[in-house]
Amino acid sequence: MNIAEVVAMVAELAEVDEAQVSAETVLEELEAWDSLAVVSFMAMVDESHGIKIQARAISAAKTVNDLLVLVSA
């Protein structure tokens, strides 16, 4: 996965325009980024790329770039 794909997923889940999301975006500053978004991100990554990530790891991510690191590991 690349940063554009992660940004698109985060924007969709956070219900914001992609232009408002970058690698440096702090997830907790996105109003709609909550536990449901975490589980949804986990499912989207698994479905689209077959990558399994623990919800705990996603919850620990601080920025969009942290999510990219998780899906790239």
PDB file as gemmi writes it, atoms N, CA and C in Angstrom:
CRYST1    1.000    1.000    1.000  90.00  90.00  90.00 P 1                      
ATOM      1  N   MET A   1       0.835  -1.182   0.000  1.00  0.00           N  
ATOM      2  CA  MET A   1       0.000   0.000   0.000  1.00  0.00           C  
ATOM      3  C   MET A   1       0.882   1.248   0.000  1.00  0.00           C  
ATOM      4  N   ASN A   2       0.322   2.316  -0.507  1.00  0.00           N  
ATOM      5  CA  ASN A   2       1.063   3.574  -0.502  1.00  0.00           C  
ATOM      6  C   ASN A   2       0.304   4.620   0.303  1.00  0.00           C  
ATOM      7  N   ILE A   3       0.924   5.768   0.491  1.00  0.00           N  
ATOM      8  CA  ILE A   3       0.340   6.806   1.343  1.00  0.00           C  
ATOM      9  C   ILE A   3      -0.982   7.311   0.768  1.00  0.00           C  
ATOM     10  N   ALA A   4      -1.111   7.380  -0.543  1.00  0.00           N  
ATOM     11  CA  ALA A   4      -2.357   7.861  -1.146  1.00  0.00           C  
ATOM     12  C   ALA A   4      -3.523   6.936  -0.812  1.00  0.00           C  
ATOM     13  N   GLU A   5      -3.272   5.635  -0.812  1.00  0.00           N  
ATOM     14  CA  GLU A   5      -4.327   4.677  -0.468  1.00  0.00           C  
ATOM     15  C   GLU A   5      -4.732   4.808   0.998  1.00  0.00           C  
ATOM     16  N   VAL A   6      -3.747   4.964   1.868  1.00  0.00           N  
ATOM     17  CA  VAL A   6      -4.034   5.108   3.297  1.00  0.00           C  
ATOM     18  C   VAL A   6      -4.775   6.417   3.555  1.00  0.00           C  
ATOM     19  N   VAL A   7      -4.343   7.487   2.922  1.00  0.00           N  
ATOM     20  CA  VAL A   7      -5.022   8.782   3.058  1.00  0.00           C  
ATOM     21  C   VAL A   7      -6.472   8.658   2.605  1.00  0.00           C  
ATOM     22  N   ALA A   8      -6.706   7.997   1.475  1.00  0.00           N  
ATOM     23  CA  ALA A   8      -8.070   7.836   0.959  1.00  0.00           C  
ATOM     24  C   ALA A   8      -8.939   7.061   1.948  1.00  0.00           C  
ATOM     25  N   MET A   9      -8.396   6.003   2.526  1.00  0.00           N  
ATOM     26  CA  MET A   9      -9.162   5.216   3.496  1.00  0.00           C  
ATOM     27  C   MET A   9      -9.478   6.028   4.749  1.00  0.00           C  
ATOM     28  N   VAL A  10      -8.476   6.718   5.263  1.00  0.00           N  
ATOM     29  CA  VAL A  10      -8.682   7.522   6.473  1.00  0.00           C  
ATOM     30  C   VAL A  10      -9.705   8.623   6.199  1.00  0.00           C  
ATOM     31  N   ALA A  11      -9.598   9.276   5.063  1.00  0.00           N  
ATOM     32  CA  ALA A  11     -10.541  10.345   4.718  1.00  0.00           C  
ATOM     33  C   ALA A  11     -11.969   9.798   4.647  1.00  0.00           C  
ATOM     34  N   GLU A  12     -12.119   8.654   4.018  1.00  0.00           N  
ATOM     35  CA  GLU A  12     -13.452   8.042   3.916  1.00  0.00           C  
ATOM     36  C   GLU A  12     -14.005   7.719   5.298  1.00  0.00           C  
ATOM     37  N   LEU A  13     -13.200   7.103   6.125  1.00  0.00           N  
ATOM     38  CA  LEU A  13     -13.657   6.706   7.461  1.00  0.00           C  
ATOM     39  C   LEU A  13     -13.889   7.902   8.381  1.00  0.00           C  
ATOM     40  N   ALA A  14     -13.091   8.947   8.201  1.00  0.00           N  
ATOM     41  CA  ALA A  14     -13.228  10.142   9.040  1.00  0.00           C  
ATOM     42  C   ALA A  14     -14.260  11.121   8.473  1.00  0.00           C  
ATOM     43  N   GLU A  15     -14.797  10.781   7.316  1.00  0.00           N  
ATOM     44  CA  GLU A  15     -15.828  11.589   6.676  1.00  0.00           C  
ATOM     45  C   GLU A  15     -15.349  13.015   6.394  1.00  0.00           C  
ATOM     46  N   VAL A  16     -14.129  13.096   5.844  1.00  0.00           N  
ATOM     47  CA  VAL A  16     -13.565  14.382   5.444  1.00  0.00           C  
ATOM     48  C   VAL A  16     -13.024  14.261   4.024  1.00  0.00           C  
ATOM     49  N   ASP A  17     -12.750  15.388   3.403  1.00  0.00           N  
ATOM     50  CA  ASP A  17     -12.174  15.409   2.066  1.00  0.00           C  
ATOM     51  C   ASP A  17     -10.723  14.950   2.148  1.00  0.00           C  
ATOM     52  N   GLU A  18     -10.283  14.227   1.132  1.00  0.00           N  
ATOM     53  CA  GLU A  18      -8.895  13.747   1.107  1.00  0.00           C  
ATOM     54  C   GLU A  18      -7.891  14.882   1.239  1.00  0.00           C  
ATOM     55  N   ALA A  19      -8.236  16.069   0.761  1.00  0.00           N  
ATOM     56  CA  ALA A  19      -7.329  17.213   0.837  1.00  0.00           C  
ATOM     57  C   ALA A  19      -7.055  17.628   2.281  1.00  0.00           C  
ATOM     58  N   GLN A  20      -7.904  17.209   3.204  1.00  0.00           N  
ATOM     59  CA  GLN A  20      -7.737  17.546   4.615  1.00  0.00           C  
ATOM     60  C   GLN A  20      -6.868  16.531   5.362  1.00  0.00           C  
ATOM     61  N   VAL A  21      -6.432  15.489   4.650  1.00  0.00           N  
ATOM     62  CA  VAL A  21      -5.658  14.421   5.279  1.00  0.00           C  
ATOM     63  C   VAL A  21      -4.302  14.311   4.600  1.00  0.00           C  
ATOM     64  N   SER A  22      -3.256  14.200   5.414  1.00  0.00           N  
ATOM     65  CA  SER A  22      -1.903  13.997   4.887  1.00  0.00           C  
ATOM     66  C   SER A  22      -1.205  12.973   5.772  1.00  0.00           C  
ATOM     67  N   ALA A  23       0.018  12.658   5.427  1.00  0.00           N  
ATOM     68  CA  ALA A  23       0.794  11.696   6.224  1.00  0.00           C  
ATOM     69  C   ALA A  23       0.968  12.176   7.656  1.00  0.00           C  
ATOM     70  N   GLU A  24       0.998  13.501   7.839  1.00  0.00           N  
ATOM     71  CA  GLU A  24       1.236  14.067   9.167  1.00  0.00           C  
ATOM     72  C   GLU A  24      -0.041  14.285   9.977  1.00  0.00           C  
ATOM     73  N   THR A  25      -1.184  14.009   9.393  1.00  0.00           N  
ATOM     74  CA  THR A  25      -2.451  14.218  10.096  1.00  0.00           C  
ATOM     75  C   THR A  25      -2.495  13.378  11.373  1.00  0.00           C  
ATOM     76  N   VAL A  26      -2.834  14.030  12.472  1.00  0.00           N  
ATOM     77  CA  VAL A  26      -2.973  13.346  13.758  1.00  0.00           C  
ATOM     78  C   VAL A  26      -4.375  12.756  13.813  1.00  0.00           C  
ATOM     79  N   LEU A  27      -4.439  11.446  13.961  1.00  0.00           N  
ATOM     80  CA  LEU A  27      -5.719  10.747  13.882  1.00  0.00           C  
ATOM     81  C   LEU A  27      -6.718  11.219  14.931  1.00  0.00           C  
ATOM     82  N   GLU A  28      -6.278  11.431  16.150  1.00  0.00           N  
ATOM     83  CA  GLU A  28      -7.218  11.820  17.208  1.00  0.00           C  
ATOM     84  C   GLU A  28      -7.804  13.216  16.983  1.00  0.00           C  
ATOM     85  N   GLU A  29      -7.222  13.982  16.070  1.00  0.00           N  
ATOM     86  CA  GLU A  29      -7.771  15.297  15.742  1.00  0.00           C  
ATOM     87  C   GLU A  29      -8.914  15.210  14.728  1.00  0.00           C  
ATOM     88  N   LEU A  30      -9.101  14.026  14.136  1.00  0.00           N  
ATOM     89  CA  LEU A  30     -10.207  13.812  13.212  1.00  0.00           C  
ATOM     90  C   LEU A  30     -11.428  13.405  14.034  1.00  0.00           C  
ATOM     91  N   GLU A  31     -12.458  14.220  13.992  1.00  0.00           N  
ATOM     92  CA  GLU A  31     -13.620  14.019  14.850  1.00  0.00           C  
ATOM     93  C   GLU A  31     -14.239  12.626  14.715  1.00  0.00           C  
ATOM     94  N   ALA A  32     -14.311  12.103  13.498  1.00  0.00           N  
ATOM     95  CA  ALA A  32     -14.967  10.813  13.280  1.00  0.00           C  
ATOM     96  C   ALA A  32     -14.022   9.617  13.434  1.00  0.00           C  
ATOM     97  N   TRP A  33     -12.746   9.868  13.775  1.00  0.00           N  
ATOM     98  CA  TRP A  33     -11.811   8.749  13.968  1.00  0.00           C  
ATOM     99  C   TRP A  33     -12.021   8.200  15.377  1.00  0.00           C  
ATOM    100  N   ASP A  34     -12.722   7.075  15.452  1.00  0.00           N  
ATOM    101  CA  ASP A  34     -13.059   6.471  16.730  1.00  0.00           C  
ATOM    102  C   ASP A  34     -12.869   4.964  16.640  1.00  0.00           C  
ATOM    103  N   SER A  35     -13.360   4.230  17.617  1.00  0.00           N  
ATOM    104  CA  SER A  35     -13.156   2.783  17.632  1.00  0.00           C  
ATOM    105  C   SER A  35     -13.808   2.099  16.431  1.00  0.00           C  
ATOM    106  N   LEU A  36     -14.923   2.623  15.972  1.00  0.00           N  
ATOM    107  CA  LEU A  36     -15.563   2.062  14.781  1.00  0.00           C  
ATOM    108  C   LEU A  36     -14.688   2.291  13.548  1.00  0.00           C  
ATOM    109  N   ALA A  37     -14.074   3.453  13.462  1.00  0.00           N  
ATOM    110  CA  ALA A  37     -13.172   3.738  12.345  1.00  0.00           C  
ATOM    111  C   ALA A  37     -11.965   2.808  12.378  1.00  0.00           C  
ATOM    112  N   VAL A  38     -11.469   2.518  13.572  1.00  0.00           N  
ATOM    113  CA  VAL A  38     -10.329   1.603  13.715  1.00  0.00           C  
ATOM    114  C   VAL A  38     -10.691   0.228  13.167  1.00  0.00           C  
ATOM    115  N   VAL A  39     -11.832  -0.294  13.588  1.00  0.00           N  
ATOM    116  CA  VAL A  39     -12.268  -1.619  13.128  1.00  0.00           C  
ATOM    117  C   VAL A  39     -12.538  -1.594  11.626  1.00  0.00           C  
ATOM    118  N   SER A  40     -13.122  -0.513  11.144  1.00  0.00           N  
ATOM    119  CA  SER A  40     -13.399  -0.389   9.715  1.00  0.00           C  
ATOM    120  C   SER A  40     -12.107  -0.326   8.902  1.00  0.00           C  
ATOM    121  N   PHE A  41     -11.101   0.402   9.399  1.00  0.00           N  
ATOM    122  CA  PHE A  41      -9.812   0.469   8.716  1.00  0.00           C  
ATOM    123  C   PHE A  41      -9.187  -0.925   8.658  1.00  0.00           C  
ATOM    124  N   MET A  42      -9.256  -1.639   9.756  1.00  0.00           N  
ATOM    125  CA  MET A  42      -8.721  -2.999   9.814  1.00  0.00           C  
ATOM    126  C   MET A  42      -9.394  -3.873   8.746  1.00  0.00           C  
ATOM    127  N   ALA A  43     -10.714  -3.782   8.626  1.00  0.00           N  
ATOM    128  CA  ALA A  43     -11.450  -4.579   7.642  1.00  0.00           C  
ATOM    129  C   ALA A  43     -11.135  -4.150   6.210  1.00  0.00           C  
ATOM    130  N   MET A  44     -11.034  -2.839   5.974  1.00  0.00           N  
ATOM    131  CA  MET A  44     -10.735  -2.339   4.625  1.00  0.00           C  
ATOM    132  C   MET A  44      -9.366  -2.813   4.144  1.00  0.00           C  
ATOM    133  N   VAL A  45      -8.380  -2.751   5.018  1.00  0.00           N  
ATOM    134  CA  VAL A  45      -7.025  -3.167   4.651  1.00  0.00           C  
ATOM    135  C   VAL A  45      -6.991  -4.664   4.382  1.00  0.00           C  
ATOM    136  N   ASP A  46      -7.688  -5.427   5.204  1.00  0.00           N  
ATOM    137  CA  ASP A  46      -7.737  -6.872   5.013  1.00  0.00           C  
ATOM    138  C   ASP A  46      -8.433  -7.213   3.697  1.00  0.00           C  
ATOM    139  N   GLU A  47      -9.567  -6.578   3.442  1.00  0.00           N  
ATOM    140  CA  GLU A  47     -10.337  -6.877   2.241  1.00  0.00           C  
ATOM    141  C   GLU A  47      -9.624  -6.441   0.964  1.00  0.00           C  
ATOM    142  N   SER A  48      -9.023  -5.263   0.980  1.00  0.00           N  
ATOM    143  CA  SER A  48      -8.411  -4.742  -0.246  1.00  0.00           C  
ATOM    144  C   SER A  48      -7.013  -5.277  -0.522  1.00  0.00           C  
ATOM    145  N   HIS A  49      -6.270  -5.624   0.542  1.00  0.00           N  
ATOM    146  CA  HIS A  49      -4.881  -6.026   0.353  1.00  0.00           C  
ATOM    147  C   HIS A  49      -4.499  -7.326   1.062  1.00  0.00           C  
ATOM    148  N   GLY A  50      -5.445  -7.919   1.780  1.00  0.00           N  
ATOM    149  CA  GLY A  50      -5.156  -9.171   2.484  1.00  0.00           C  
ATOM    150  C   GLY A  50      -4.166  -8.995   3.627  1.00  0.00           C  
ATOM    151  N   ILE A  51      -4.098  -7.779   4.170  1.00  0.00           N  
ATOM    152  CA  ILE A  51      -3.171  -7.482   5.260  1.00  0.00           C  
ATOM    153  C   ILE A  51      -3.947  -7.479   6.570  1.00  0.00           C  
ATOM    154  N   LYS A  52      -3.516  -8.302   7.494  1.00  0.00           N  
ATOM    155  CA  LYS A  52      -4.183  -8.387   8.791  1.00  0.00           C  
ATOM    156  C   LYS A  52      -3.400  -7.569   9.823  1.00  0.00           C  
ATOM    157  N   ILE A  53      -4.117  -6.660  10.478  1.00  0.00           N  
ATOM    158  CA  ILE A  53      -3.509  -5.801  11.490  1.00  0.00           C  
ATOM    159  C   ILE A  53      -4.377  -5.881  12.737  1.00  0.00           C  
ATOM    160  N   GLN A  54      -3.749  -5.916  13.876  1.00  0.00           N  
ATOM    161  CA  GLN A  54      -4.471  -5.931  15.146  1.00  0.00           C  
ATOM    162  C   GLN A  54      -5.102  -4.558  15.399  1.00  0.00           C  
ATOM    163  N   ALA A  55      -6.321  -4.560  15.909  1.00  0.00           N  
ATOM    164  CA  ALA A  55      -7.002  -3.306  16.251  1.00  0.00           C  
ATOM    165  C   ALA A  55      -6.178  -2.503  17.255  1.00  0.00           C  
ATOM    166  N   ARG A  56      -5.522  -3.191  18.163  1.00  0.00           N  
ATOM    167  CA  ARG A  56      -4.693  -2.518  19.171  1.00  0.00           C  
ATOM    168  C   ARG A  56      -3.574  -1.717  18.509  1.00  0.00           C  
ATOM    169  N   ALA A  57      -2.974  -2.281  17.462  1.00  0.00           N  
ATOM    170  CA  ALA A  57      -1.890  -1.587  16.756  1.00  0.00           C  
ATOM    171  C   ALA A  57      -2.420  -0.354  16.034  1.00  0.00           C  
ATOM    172  N   ILE A  58      -3.600  -0.471  15.437  1.00  0.00           N  
ATOM    173  CA  ILE A  58      -4.189   0.674  14.748  1.00  0.00           C  
ATOM    174  C   ILE A  58      -4.535   1.760  15.761  1.00  0.00           C  
ATOM    175  N   SER A  59      -5.092   1.366  16.887  1.00  0.00           N  
ATOM    176  CA  SER A  59      -5.450   2.327  17.935  1.00  0.00           C  
ATOM    177  C   SER A  59      -4.224   3.062  18.472  1.00  0.00           C  
ATOM    178  N   ALA A  60      -3.084   2.393  18.468  1.00  0.00           N  
ATOM    179  CA  ALA A  60      -1.849   3.002  18.980  1.00  0.00           C  
ATOM    180  C   ALA A  60      -1.235   3.982  17.981  1.00  0.00           C  
ATOM    181  N   ALA A  61      -1.641   3.905  16.721  1.00  0.00           N  
ATOM    182  CA  ALA A  61      -1.105   4.807  15.699  1.00  0.00           C  
ATOM    183  C   ALA A  61      -1.519   6.240  16.013  1.00  0.00           C  
ATOM    184  N   LYS A  62      -0.573   7.148  15.887  1.00  0.00           N  
ATOM    185  CA  LYS A  62      -0.832   8.565  16.169  1.00  0.00           C  
ATOM    186  C   LYS A  62      -1.152   9.358  14.900  1.00  0.00           C  
ATOM    187  N   THR A  63      -0.487   8.993  13.799  1.00  0.00           N  
ATOM    188  CA  THR A  63      -0.649   9.739  12.549  1.00  0.00           C  
ATOM    189  C   THR A  63      -1.007   8.791  11.405  1.00  0.00           C  
ATOM    190  N   VAL A  64      -1.390   9.378  10.294  1.00  0.00           N  
ATOM    191  CA  VAL A  64      -1.673   8.595   9.091  1.00  0.00           C  
ATOM    192  C   VAL A  64      -0.412   7.848   8.661  1.00  0.00           C  
ATOM    193  N   ASN A  65       0.735   8.482   8.784  1.00  0.00           N  
ATOM    194  CA  ASN A  65       1.989   7.813   8.428  1.00  0.00           C  
ATOM    195  C   ASN A  65       2.224   6.575   9.308  1.00  0.00           C  
ATOM    196  N   ASP A  66       1.833   6.638  10.575  1.00  0.00           N  
ATOM    197  CA  ASP A  66       1.960   5.466  11.442  1.00  0.00           C  
ATOM    198  C   ASP A  66       1.131   4.303  10.889  1.00  0.00           C  
ATOM    199  N   LEU A  67      -0.042   4.612  10.340  1.00  0.00           N  
ATOM    200  CA  LEU A  67      -0.879   3.569   9.731  1.00  0.00           C  
ATOM    201  C   LEU A  67      -0.177   2.979   8.506  1.00  0.00           C  
ATOM    202  N   LEU A  68       0.460   3.844   7.712  1.00  0.00           N  
ATOM    203  CA  LEU A  68       1.200   3.359   6.539  1.00  0.00           C  
ATOM    204  C   LEU A  68       2.298   2.407   6.966  1.00  0.00           C  
ATOM    205  N   VAL A  69       3.008   2.735   8.027  1.00  0.00           N  
ATOM    206  CA  VAL A  69       4.078   1.856   8.540  1.00  0.00           C  
ATOM    207  C   VAL A  69       3.486   0.500   8.922  1.00  0.00           C  
ATOM    208  N   LEU A  70       2.311   0.509   9.568  1.00  0.00           N  
ATOM    209  CA  LEU A  70       1.663  -0.742   9.970  1.00  0.00           C  
ATOM    210  C   LEU A  70       1.325  -1.618   8.763  1.00  0.00           C  
ATOM    211  N   VAL A  71       0.733  -1.024   7.734  1.00  0.00           N  
ATOM    212  CA  VAL A  71       0.324  -1.820   6.589  1.00  0.00           C  
ATOM    213  C   VAL A  71       1.492  -2.204   5.695  1.00  0.00           C  
ATOM    214  N   SER A  72       2.630  -1.563   5.910  1.00  0.00           N  
ATOM    215  CA  SER A  72       3.819  -1.868   5.094  1.00  0.00           C  
ATOM    216  C   SER A  72       4.729  -2.873   5.770  1.00  0.00           C  
ATOM    217  N   ALA A  73       4.469  -3.193   7.022  1.00  0.00           N  
ATOM    218  CA  ALA A  73       5.350  -4.105   7.778  1.00  0.00           C  
ATOM    219  C   ALA A  73       5.188  -5.541   7.340  1.00  0.00           C  
TER     220      ALA A  73                                                      
END                                                                             
